[in-house]
Amino acid sequence: MNIKPLADRVVILPAPAETKTVGGIIIPDTAKEKPLQGEVVAAGNGTKDEEMVLKVGDKVLYGKYAGTELEYEGEKYLIMRQSDVLAIL
């Protein structure tokens, strides 16, 4: 990945949304819930007050509305602050 986040930010590749069928009815993409977990694909160096705890390859949980969506080379990513990550799986 050629994106290098600054300070305490990380780039996350969201896990694919689950495709469930309810009694044979396929749920359209617009009605699917956004995934709340993903994998860290790039991490900044941290700040002088807060060291970077996350590293590339960590599987993480994040808040429903956390981060900013970004599309790079046809793939959708989220960029967010380390503090927006709730847990490492």
C-alpha positions in Angstrom: 0.0 0.0 0.0 1.3 3.4 -1.0 -0.8 5.4 1.6 1.1 6.3 4.7 -1.1 7.7 7.4 0.2 10.5 9.6 0.4 10.8 13.4 -2.0 8.5 15.2 -4.1 7.5 12.1 -4.5 4.0 10.6 -5.9 2.7 7.3 -8.3 -0.2 7.7 -9.6 -2.6 5.1 -13.2 -3.3 6.3 -14.3 -7.0 6.4 -16.9 -7.8 3.7 -20.5 -7.3 4.7 -22.3 -10.5 5.5 -24.8 -11.6 2.9 -27.7 -13.2 4.6 -30.9 -14.4 3.1 -34.1 -14.3 5.0 -36.5 -17.0 3.8 -35.1 -16.8 0.3 -35.1 -13.0 0.1 -31.8 -11.5 -0.8 -31.0 -8.3 1.2 -29.8 -5.5 -1.2 -26.5 -3.8 -0.7 -28.2 -0.6 0.4 -29.9 -2.4 3.3 -26.8 -4.2 4.6 -25.2 -3.0 7.8 -21.7 -1.7 7.5 -19.1 -4.1 8.9 -17.7 -3.1 12.2 -14.4 -5.0 11.9 -11.5 -4.9 9.6 -7.7 -5.3 9.2 -5.1 -2.6 9.7 -3.2 -2.2 6.4 -1.2 0.9 7.2 -0.4 2.8 10.5 1.2 6.1 11.3 4.1 6.6 13.8 1.9 7.9 16.6 2.3 11.3 18.3 4.6 12.6 21.1 1.8 12.1 23.6 0.4 8.8 22.3 2.4 5.9 21.0 1.1 3.8 18.1 -0.3 0.5 19.6 -1.8 -0.8 16.4 0.3 -2.5 13.7 -0.2 -3.7 10.2 -2.1 -7.0 10.2 -4.1 -6.4 13.4 -7.8 -7.4 13.2 -9.8 -4.6 14.9 -13.3 -3.6 15.9 -14.3 0.1 15.4 -17.4 2.2 15.9 -20.3 2.2 13.5 -19.7 5.8 12.3 -15.9 5.9 12.8 -13.4 7.0 10.2 -13.5 8.5 6.7 -14.2 6.3 3.7 -11.6 6.4 1.0 -11.3 4.5 -2.3 -7.8 3.6 -3.6 -7.1 1.5 -6.7 -10.7 0.2 -6.7 -10.7 -0.9 -3.1 -12.6 0.8 -0.3 -10.7 1.7 2.9 -11.4 3.6 6.1 -8.9 6.0 7.6 -9.4 6.8 11.3 -7.6 7.8 14.5 -6.2 5.1 16.7 -8.6 6.2 19.4 -11.6 5.4 17.2 -10.6 1.7 17.3 -12.4 -0.1 20.1 -10.5 -3.4 20.3 -8.0 -5.7 18.7 -9.3 -9.1 18.0 
